Amino acid sequence: MLWRVLGGLAIALTGALLALWMHLPLPWMLGALLLTAAVRIAGGGTVCPRPARNAGQWVIGTSLGLYFTPQVIGHIGSNAGPIIVGMLFALGLAFIGTAILRRYTDADFKTAWFSSAMGGASEMASLAERHGARIDRVATAHSVRVLLVVVTVPFIFQWWGVAGIDPTVPGPRTVHGAGLAALVALTCVGGLCFMKLRLPNPWVLGPMLVAMILTASSIELSALPDFVPKIGQLFIGWSLGDRYRPDFFRAAPRFIAAVAVFTVIALALAFGLGALLSLWSAAPVPTLILGTTPGGIAEMAITAKVLQLGVPVVTAFHVSRMVFVVIVTGPMYAFLARRQANSA
């Protein structure tokens, strides 16, 4: 088992270094993801242990929390309206995705619904299992969506040439040994508490909440060393790539194709909505587009951070969207299922 883990880490690191050499966007995440996925689909027996993904998410959550100074929180408050629109947009995408999957695949309503809801992949898979949907299809749908978004969006933004339009880095700037140790301990407690309470994305949202409370209270214990975010991105990419298996594309090609089409439509709509929201918000158009893009919190936050595109605003969009979708998806399914039963 140890050799499989070490082999997986070596492959992820090799992919990241190759991507760095090729000047790809987000090399530490994308390189690790793509090479790991290729090896796993080819039949490689490497493994990414859960603690590695948790560690990567901890890095992202903690680094995000350090952005939330009192001034930044005030700036986010001025975007409350667009953030609410983004939440409703995510719910609307679930209806579009469900219609596409029902029309063009053999998926039943509940499987199509939980496959299309824009919450966290693990949370949607858990809800799908609770309601008797096909958990394998739901997990596949979210894997395809995240993969397409994570791979295409950074390239689109690199081609657009908008990187660096919001380069401000609020929060602590220097590393202090004792302060860093305290920050690590407190944020890990936050992650453990979120996990104990079974809250969504515990190792992103728990550490982020603790770091955010400290930073918003003007308590600046320490910045994270420069190499830590790179390790976090590497672990996130490694864990995403490790989800894929040799039979991934053979399992349900029509279903995967329909999810891919839905993801492309969702991305196009997100770009349009971001442009419209710029009429309401002072945030740059690329920041608003990234905030409404149907990706995961960690992946979109990494994209915003590396490309310097308004990290706090993007994070606020995605955290709000994810919490909202996780809360309403189950009750909304129950309501729609009752309506279907009554009309049958």
C-alpha positions in Angstrom: 0.0 0.0 0.0 2.8 2.4 0.9 4.5 1.9 -2.5 1.2 2.6 -4.3 0.8 5.8 -2.4 4.4 6.9 -3.0 4.0 5.9 -6.7 0.9 8.1 -6.9 2.6 11.0 -5.3 5.6 10.7 -7.7 3.3 10.6 -10.7 1.3 13.7 -9.4 4.6 15.6 -8.8 5.9 14.6 -12.3 2.7 15.9 -13.9 2.9 19.1 -12.0 6.6 19.7 -13.0 5.8 18.9 -16.6 2.9 21.3 -16.6 5.2 23.9 -15.0 7.8 23.3 -17.8 5.0 23.6 -20.4 3.7 26.9 -18.9 0.2 25.5 -18.4 -2.2 27.5 -16.2 -2.5 26.2 -12.6 0.4 23.7 -13.2 0.5 22.3 -9.7 -3.1 21.2 -9.8 -3.8 20.6 -13.5 -0.5 18.7 -14.1 -1.1 16.4 -11.1 -4.7 15.9 -12.1 -4.2 15.0 -15.8 -1.2 12.7 -15.4 -2.7 10.9 -12.4 -6.1 10.5 -14.3 -4.2 9.2 -17.3 -2.3 6.6 -15.3 -5.4 5.5 -13.4 -7.5 5.1 -16.6 -4.6 3.2 -18.2 -4.9 0.7 -15.3 -2.2 2.0 -12.9 -2.7 0.9 -9.4 -1.6 4.0 -7.6 -3.5 5.4 -4.6 -4.2 8.8 -3.2 -5.0 8.5 0.5 -7.9 10.5 2.0 -5.6 12.4 4.4 -3.7 13.8 1.3 -7.0 15.3 -0.1 -7.9 16.6 3.4 -4.5 18.2 3.7 -4.9 19.9 0.3 -8.3 21.1 1.3 -7.0 22.4 4.6 -4.4 24.5 2.7 -7.0 26.0 0.5 -9.4 26.7 3.3 -6.8 28.2 5.6 -5.3 30.4 2.8 -8.8 31.6 1.8 -9.7 32.5 5.4 -6.6 34.7 5.6 -8.0 37.0 2.8 -11.1 38.1 4.9 -9.9 41.3 6.5 -12.7 43.7 7.8 -12.2 45.8 4.6 -12.7 42.7 2.4 -15.8 41.6 4.2 -17.3 45.0 3.6 -16.4 44.7 -0.1 -18.2 41.3 -0.2 -21.2 42.8 1.5 -21.6 45.2 -1.4 -21.9 42.1 -3.7 -24.7 40.5 -1.6 -27.2 40.9 -4.5 -25.1 39.3 -7.2 -24.1 36.5 -4.7 -27.8 35.7 -4.2 -28.4 35.7 -7.9 -25.5 33.2 -8.2 -27.2 30.9 -5.7 -30.4 31.0 -7.6 -28.5 30.5 -10.9 -27.0 27.3 -9.4 -30.5 26.0 -8.6 -31.7 26.8 -12.1 -28.8 24.8 -13.6 -30.1 21.7 -11.7 -33.4 22.0 -13.6 -31.6 22.4 -16.9 -29.3 19.4 -16.2 -32.1 17.2 -15.1 -34.1 17.9 -18.2 -31.1 17.1 -20.4 -30.2 13.9 -18.6 -33.9 12.8 -18.6 -34.3 13.6 -22.3 -31.1 12.0 -23.7 -30.2 9.2 -21.3 -31.9 6.4 -19.4 -31.4 8.1 -16.0 -34.4 8.2 -13.7 -35.6 11.5 -12.3 -33.8 11.3 -8.9 -30.5 10.2 -10.5 -30.7 13.0 -13.0 -31.6 15.6 -10.3 -28.7 14.7 -7.9 -26.3 14.4 -10.9 -27.2 18.0 -11.9 -27.3 19.8 -8.5 -24.3 22.1 -8.1 -23.4 21.1 -4.6 -20.2 19.3 -3.5 -19.7 15.9 -5.2 -19.5 14.0 -1.9 -22.6 15.7 -0.5 -24.6 15.1 -3.6 -23.5 11.4 -3.7 -24.6 11.1 0.0 -28.0 12.6 -0.8 -28.4 10.4 -3.8 -27.7 7.3 -1.7 -30.2 8.5 0.9 -33.0 8.9 -1.7 -32.2 5.7 -3.6 -30.7 7.2 -6.7 -27.8 5.6 -8.6 -24.8 6.8 -6.6 -22.3 5.6 -9.3 -24.0 7.7 -12.0 -24.1 10.7 -9.6 -20.5 10.4 -8.7 -19.6 10.1 -12.4 -21.6 13.1 -13.3 -19.8 15.3 -10.7 -16.4 13.9 -11.7 -17.0 14.8 -15.3 -18.3 18.3 -14.5 -15.4 19.2 -12.2 -12.8 17.8 -14.6 -14.2 19.8 -17.5 -14.5 23.0 -15.5 -11.1 22.6 -13.9 -9.3 21.9 -17.2 -11.1 24.4 -19.5 -11.6 27.5 -17.4 -7.9 28.2 -16.6 -7.1 27.9 -20.3 -9.9 30.2 -21.2 -8.8 32.8 -18.7 -5.1 32.5 -19.8 -6.1 32.9 -23.5 -8.3 35.9 -22.4 -5.3 37.5 -20.8 -7.1 38.7 -17.7 -4.8 37.3 -15.0 -3.7 39.8 -12.4 -6.5 42.3 -12.7 -7.2 42.0 -8.9 -3.7 41.3 -7.4 -4.4 42.6 -3.9 -3.4 40.1 -1.2 -5.1 41.1 2.0 -4.3 39.4 5.3 -0.9 38.6 7.0 2.2 38.9 4.8 5.0 37.5 6.9 5.5 34.0 8.4 6.0 33.7 12.2 7.0 30.3 13.5 4.9 30.3 16.7 2.0 32.0 15.0 2.0 29.5 12.2 1.9 26.6 14.6 -1.1 28.2 16.4 -2.8 28.9 13.1 -2.3 25.2 12.0 -3.6 23.9 15.3 -6.7 26.2 15.4 -7.7 25.6 11.8 -7.2 21.8 12.2 -9.6 22.0 15.2 -12.1 23.8 12.9 -11.8 21.0 10.3 -12.2 18.3 12.9 -15.3 20.1 14.4 -16.9 20.4 10.9 -16.2 16.7 10.3 -17.6 15.7 13.7 -20.8 17.7 12.9 -20.9 16.1 9.4 -21.0 19.5 7.8 -20.2 19.8 4.0 -16.6 20.2 2.8 -15.3 20.1 6.4 -11.6 20.5 5.5 -12.2 23.5 3.4 -15.0 25.3 5.3 -13.8 24.5 8.9 -10.3 25.9 8.5 -11.6 28.7 6.4 -14.1 29.8 9.1 -11.5 29.7 11.8 -8.9 31.7 9.7 -11.7 34.1 8.6 -12.8 34.8 12.2 -9.2 35.5 13.2 -8.4 37.7 10.2 -11.7 39.6 10.4 -10.9 40.3 14.1 -7.5 41.7 13.0 -5.7 38.8 14.7 -2.9 38.0 12.2 -1.0 35.0 13.6 1.0 34.2 10.5 1.0 33.9 6.7 1.4 30.5 5.1 4.9 29.8 3.6 5.0 30.3 -0.2 5.5 26.5 -0.8 2.4 25.4 1.1 -0.2 26.6 -1.4 1.7 24.7 -4.1 1.6 21.5 -2.0 -2.1 22.0 -1.5 -2.8 22.4 -5.2 -0.7 19.2 -5.9 -2.7 17.2 -3.4 -6.0 18.5 -4.8 -5.0 17.6 -8.3 -3.7 14.2 -7.2 -6.9 13.4 -5.4 -9.1 14.5 -8.3 -7.1 12.4 -10.8 -7.3 9.4 -8.5 -11.1 9.2 -8.9 -10.8 7.7 -12.4 -10.7 4.0 -13.2 -10.0 2.0 -16.4 -13.7 1.5 -17.1 -14.6 5.2 -16.6 -15.4 6.1 -20.2 -16.9 2.7 -21.0 -19.3 2.6 -18.1 -22.0 4.8 -19.5 -20.8 6.8 -22.6 -24.1 8.3 -23.4 -24.6 9.5 -19.8 -21.1 11.0 -19.7 -21.6 12.7 -23.1 -24.9 14.3 -21.8 -23.2 15.5 -18.6 -20.4 17.0 -20.8 -22.9 18.8 -22.9 -24.7 20.1 -19.9 -21.4 21.3 -18.4 -20.6 23.2 -21.5 -24.0 24.9 -21.5 -23.6 25.7 -17.8 -20.2 27.3 -18.5 -21.7 29.4 -21.4 -24.5 30.6 -19.2 -22.1 31.4 -16.3 -20.0 33.6 -18.7 -23.2 35.4 -19.8 -24.5 35.8 -16.2 -21.1 37.1 -15.1 -21.2 39.7 -17.8 -24.7 40.8 -16.8 -23.8 41.0 -13.1 -21.0 43.4 -13.9 -23.8 46.0 -14.5 -24.8 45.5 -10.9 -21.4 44.9 -9.2 -18.1 46.9 -9.1 -16.2 43.6 -9.3 -14.4 42.9 -12.6 -16.2 40.7 -15.2 -13.7 37.8 -14.9 -14.2 37.7 -11.2 -17.9 37.5 -11.5 -17.7 34.8 -14.2 -15.4 32.8 -12.0 -17.9 33.2 -9.1 -20.8 31.8 -11.1 -18.8 29.0 -12.8 -20.1 25.5 -11.9 -16.9 24.2 -10.3 -15.9 23.1 -6.8 -15.0 25.6 -4.0 -11.4 24.5 -3.7 -10.7 24.3 -7.5 -12.3 27.7 -8.3 -10.6 29.3 -5.3 -7.3 28.0 -6.5 -8.0 29.3 -10.0 -8.9 32.8 -8.6 -5.8 32.8 -6.4 -3.3 31.8 -9.0 -4.7 34.1 -11.6 -5.2 36.9 -9.1 -8.9 37.4 -9.9 -10.7 38.6 -6.7 -10.3 35.6 -4.4 -12.6 36.8 -1.6 -15.5 37.6 -3.9 -15.1 34.3 -5.8 -14.9 32.4 -2.6 -18.0 34.1 -1.2 -19.9 33.2 -4.4 -19.0 29.5 -4.2 -19.4 29.0 -0.5 -22.8 30.6 -0.6 -23.8 28.6 -3.6 -22.6 25.3 -2.2 -24.3 25.8 1.2 -27.5 26.9 -0.4 -27.6 23.9 -2.8 -26.7 21.4 -0.1 -29.6 22.7 2.0 -32.3 23.0 -0.7 -31.5 20.0 -3.0 -33.0 17.3 -0.7 -36.3 19.2 0.1 -36.6 20.4 -3.5 -36.3 16.8 -4.7 -39.0 15.6 -2.3 -41.3 18.4 -3.5 -40.8 17.6 -7.1 -41.1 13.9 -6.5 -44.5 14.4 -4.8 -45.6 16.6 -7.7 -44.6 13.9 -10.2 -46.4 11.2 -8.2 -49.6 13.3 -8.0 -49.6 14.0 -11.7 -49.0 10.4 -12.6 
